[in-house]
Structure formats: structure tokens, C-alpha cells
Amino acid sequence: MGIIYNEWLKSWYGRKVWLFALIMLLFIGGAVALFLFTQNLGSPMVADDFAEVSVSVFPTFVMLFGVVLIAGAIAGEFSSGTVKQLLIRPTSRHAILFGKWFGNLLLAIFMLVAIVLLSTVIGLIVFSTEGMSTGETFKTIFEMAIYQLPTLVFYMALATLIAVLTKSTALTIIITFAPLFFSGILQLFISQYEWSKWLIVSHIEFFSNYYDSEIMFVEPPFESMWGSLAFLGAHIVVILIAAHLVFKKRDVL
């Protein structure tokens, strides 16, 4: 718990969190302006529309932010040499690495919840509340956010492994971002083949597969959402085990 708390503090009081918060506020403000402009053109906008679009788009930025956090916490400390200060303490390497990825995962989830909550509240204040009630709106929006969590956990686990393997912040960000940007495109091309459902790339975009599949024109890899979640979860566990094994044997110069 002490390591997790320490990682949380390092990330929270670093410049990354406040820069990300400022950028997200600008994005939310821009989204409000765009919706108001569309509304002035004659298309009625309600709070539900704004909140749902925000929760569909903004979690991608949280995933990017989470990868940057992990890259800085692991690869960044290898580059700066500060990881030595942790390894000389009477704490196992497994506990240190767990504290790093889990502490930053908690921070990323906190930022996701904060953005979802802020977007929903702003939508309810600025736009009309026709359609669903306030309670139904919050229920729907947080359900959407929950569907985003498996993808967030996957990318942060992958970033943990890449950071341990490369010890490079830049490489960690670049390699981890590759499936984030290209998995959806690849899935569209291979989804017609039966064997594609056994590729992890078909399960990464969990929200698109099982919540937004009709809008995104995506065929879910498994009929059962829980089967896909178990498949994705198994890969996450394997990735994290591999990261811990490599970190345990990794030389620190």
C-alpha cells in the first residue's frame, strides 16, 4: 500500500496530471461549443446526446494518458536512474512493479470517472433534459464508462511490459499506441474470417464490440460478452506475469 500511495503521489503532483486535466477541460469546452453551434443550426441537442458522445470519445485520451503515466513511472525511472533508489530497499521487485502499474491504473480510472462525471453534469446544465431522467442519464453514462475499463486495463498492462522490456519512454509510448490506433482498422479487415475471433486484437475494443457494435458496424468476436472479457482478461494476466518475470531479472546499471 505504501508503494501504491507513493506512485499515486508522484503522478498526482507531477506536471502530467495537471497538463492532462487542462487539455481535457479544453476538449470538453470545445465539445460544448460544437454542440451549441450545431443546436443553433436547428438540430436540437439534449444532455443525453452530449454525455454519450463525450463518454464514447474522451476515454481514448484517458488511455493515452495512462500509457504515458506507466512509461514515466517505469521506463522513465530506468532512464533517470531513480529506480535504483527503490530496488535497494527491502521490498521485492514484484511489489515495486505491482505498485507502479496498479497505482497508476487507479489514477487513470479516477481521471476517467472524473471526466465522465464532469461531462454528464455539464451536459445536464447546458442542454435540455428531454428523454431520459437525470438518474437514467447517469446510469447509462457510467455503464458506458464501465465498458471502457477492460480496454484501459489492457493498454496499461501492455505499457507495463513494453516499459520493462525496452526501458525507453519513447518506445513504450510508440509501441503501445500502435494497437490503440490500428486495432480497429485491422479488425474491420479480418472480422470476416472465423479465425480472427481468436486474435487478441479482435477483443481490445471492448466498448465498440459489445456496447456500440451496431453504430460502429462491428461484429463481436464472441457471442458472449463475458467470454470475450475472460479472453481479454487472460491475456492481461499473461502480459503482467511476463512483465513481472522480466522486471525480476532486469539488470539496473
C-alpha positions in Angstrom: 0.0 0.0 0.0 2.9 2.3 0.7 4.3 1.8 -2.8 1.0 2.4 -4.4 0.4 5.5 -2.4 3.9 6.7 -3.3 3.3 6.2 -7.0 0.0 7.9 -6.8 1.6 11.0 -5.1 4.4 11.1 -7.7 2.0 11.0 -10.6 -0.6 13.3 -8.9 1.9 16.1 -8.1 3.7 15.8 -11.4 3.1 18.0 -14.3 1.5 15.3 -16.4 -1.8 15.2 -14.5 -2.4 18.9 -14.5 -1.4 19.3 -18.1 -3.8 16.4 -19.0 -6.6 18.0 -16.9 -6.1 21.3 -18.7 -6.2 19.6 -22.1 -9.3 17.7 -21.2 -11.1 20.9 -20.0 -10.3 22.5 -23.3 -11.6 19.5 -25.2 -14.8 19.5 -23.1 -15.2 23.2 -23.7 -14.7 22.7 -27.4 -17.3 19.9 -27.4 -19.8 22.1 -25.7 -19.2 24.9 -28.2 -19.6 22.5 -31.1 -22.8 21.1 -29.8 -24.2 24.6 -29.2 -23.2 25.6 -32.7 -25.0 22.5 -34.1 -28.0 23.4 -31.9 -28.1 26.9 -33.3 -28.2 25.4 -36.8 -31.5 23.8 -36.0 -30.6 20.4 -34.6 -31.9 20.1 -31.1 -29.3 18.7 -28.6 -30.1 17.2 -25.3 -27.9 16.3 -22.3 -28.0 12.6 -23.2 -26.5 13.2 -26.6 -23.7 15.3 -25.3 -22.9 13.0 -22.4 -22.9 9.8 -24.6 -20.7 11.3 -27.3 -18.3 12.6 -24.6 -18.1 9.1 -22.9 -17.5 7.5 -26.3 -14.6 9.8 -27.3 -12.8 11.1 -24.2 -11.8 7.7 -22.6 -9.4 7.3 -25.6 -7.5 10.3 -24.2 -7.5 8.7 -20.7 -5.9 5.6 -22.2 -3.2 7.7 -23.8 -2.7 9.4 -20.5 -2.5 6.1 -18.7 0.2 4.8 -21.1 2.2 8.0 -20.6 1.9 7.6 -16.8 3.2 4.0 -16.9 6.0 4.9 -19.3 7.2 7.6 -17.0 6.8 5.5 -13.8 8.8 2.6 -15.2 10.9 3.4 -18.3 11.4 7.0 -17.2 12.8 5.9 -13.9 15.1 3.4 -15.6 16.4 6.3 -17.8 16.9 8.7 -14.9 18.3 6.0 -12.6 15.9 6.7 -9.8 14.6 3.1 -10.0 17.8 2.2 -8.1 16.5 4.0 -5.0 13.5 1.7 -5.0 15.4 -1.5 -5.6 17.9 -1.0 -2.8 15.0 -1.1 -0.3 14.0 -4.3 1.5 11.0 -4.7 -0.8 10.5 -7.3 -3.5 10.7 -6.3 -7.2 7.2 -7.8 -7.6 5.8 -5.4 -5.0 7.6 -2.5 -6.6 6.3 -3.2 -10.1 2.8 -4.0 -8.9 2.7 -0.7 -7.0 3.8 1.1 -10.2 1.2 -0.3 -12.6 -1.6 -0.7 -10.2 -1.1 2.8 -8.6 -1.1 4.5 -12.0 -4.1 2.3 -13.1 -6.1 3.6 -10.2 -5.1 7.2 -11.1 -6.2 6.6 -14.7 -9.5 5.2 -13.6 -10.0 8.1 -11.2 -9.4 10.5 -14.2 -11.9 8.5 -16.3 -14.6 8.7 -13.7 -13.9 12.5 -13.2 -14.2 13.2 -16.9 -17.4 11.1 -17.2 -18.9 12.8 -14.2 -17.9 16.3 -15.4 -19.2 15.7 -19.0 -22.5 14.5 -17.7 -23.0 17.4 -15.3 -22.1 19.9 -17.9 -24.5 18.2 -20.4 -27.3 18.4 -17.8 -26.6 22.1 -17.1 -26.1 23.4 -20.7 -28.5 21.3 -22.7 -32.2 20.3 -22.3 -33.0 17.1 -20.4 -35.7 15.8 -22.7 -35.9 12.0 -22.9 -34.2 10.1 -20.0 -34.4 11.4 -16.5 -31.3 12.6 -14.7 -30.9 9.3 -12.8 -31.3 7.3 -16.0 -28.7 9.5 -17.7 -26.1 8.9 -15.0 -26.8 5.2 -15.1 -26.4 5.0 -18.8 -23.2 7.1 -18.9 -21.5 5.1 -16.1 -22.5 1.9 -17.8 -20.7 3.1 -20.9 -17.7 4.0 -18.8 -17.5 0.5 -17.3 -17.4 -0.9 -20.9 -14.3 1.2 -21.5 -12.5 -0.2 -18.5 -11.2 -3.5 -20.0 -9.5 -1.7 -22.8 -7.9 0.8 -20.4 -6.6 -2.1 -18.2 -5.2 -3.9 -21.3 -3.3 -0.9 -22.6 -1.8 -0.1 -19.2 -0.7 -3.8 -18.8 0.8 -3.8 -22.2 2.6 -0.5 -21.5 4.0 -2.1 -18.3 5.5 -5.0 -20.3 6.9 -2.8 -23.0 8.4 -0.3 -20.5 10.1 -3.2 -18.6 11.4 -4.7 -21.9 12.7 -1.5 -23.5 13.4 0.8 -20.6 12.6 3.6 -23.0 9.8 6.1 -22.5 9.6 6.9 -26.2 9.5 3.3 -27.4 6.9 2.4 -24.7 4.6 5.1 -25.9 5.0 4.3 -29.6 4.7 0.5 -29.4 1.7 0.6 -27.0 -0.1 3.3 -29.1 0.2 1.1 -32.3 -2.7 -1.2 -31.5 -4.7 1.7 -30.0 -4.8 3.4 -33.4 -4.7 0.4 -35.7 -6.6 -2.4 -34.0 -10.0 -1.1 -35.0 -8.9 -0.8 -38.7 -7.3 -4.3 -38.6 -10.5 -5.8 -37.0 -12.6 -4.5 -39.9 -10.4 -6.3 -42.4 -10.1 -9.6 -40.6 -13.6 -9.9 -38.9 -14.9 -11.8 -42.0 -12.6 -14.7 -41.1 -13.6 -17.3 -38.5 -10.1 -17.5 -37.0 -10.0 -13.7 -36.3 -12.0 -14.2 -33.1 -9.0 -16.0 -31.5 -6.8 -13.0 -32.0 -6.4 -10.6 -29.1 -6.7 -7.6 -31.4 -10.4 -8.5 -32.0 -11.2 -8.2 -28.3 -9.3 -5.0 -27.4 -12.1 -2.5 -28.4 -14.5 -3.9 -25.8 -16.8 -0.9 -25.9 -17.2 -1.0 -29.7 -17.7 -4.7 -29.7 -20.4 -5.1 -27.1 -21.9 -1.7 -26.4 -21.7 0.3 -29.6 -21.4 -2.6 -32.2 -24.5 -1.5 -34.2 -23.3 2.0 -34.6 -19.7 1.0 -35.3 -20.7 -1.8 -37.7 -18.5 -4.3 -35.8 -19.3 -8.0 -35.5 -18.4 -9.0 -31.9 -15.7 -11.8 -31.8 -17.7 -13.9 -29.3 -21.5 -14.0 -28.9 -21.0 -13.8 -25.1 -19.6 -10.6 -23.8 -18.3 -12.5 -20.7 -16.4 -14.9 -22.9 -14.7 -12.0 -24.6 -14.0 -10.4 -21.3 -12.4 -13.6 -19.9 -10.3 -14.0 -23.1 -9.1 -10.4 -22.8 -8.5 -10.8 -19.0 -6.4 -13.9 -19.6 -4.1 -12.0 -21.9 -3.8 -9.2 -19.4 -2.8 -11.7 -16.7 -0.2 -13.3 -19.1 1.2 -9.9 -20.0 1.5 -8.8 -16.4 3.1 -12.1 -15.4 5.7 -11.7 -18.2 6.3 -8.1 -17.1 7.0 -9.2 -13.5 9.3 -12.0 -14.6 11.3 -9.7 -16.8 11.5 -7.0 -14.2 12.7 -9.5 -11.6 15.7 -10.4 -13.8 16.3 -7.0 -15.3 19.8 -5.5 -14.6 19.9 -1.9 -13.4 23.0 -0.1 -14.4 
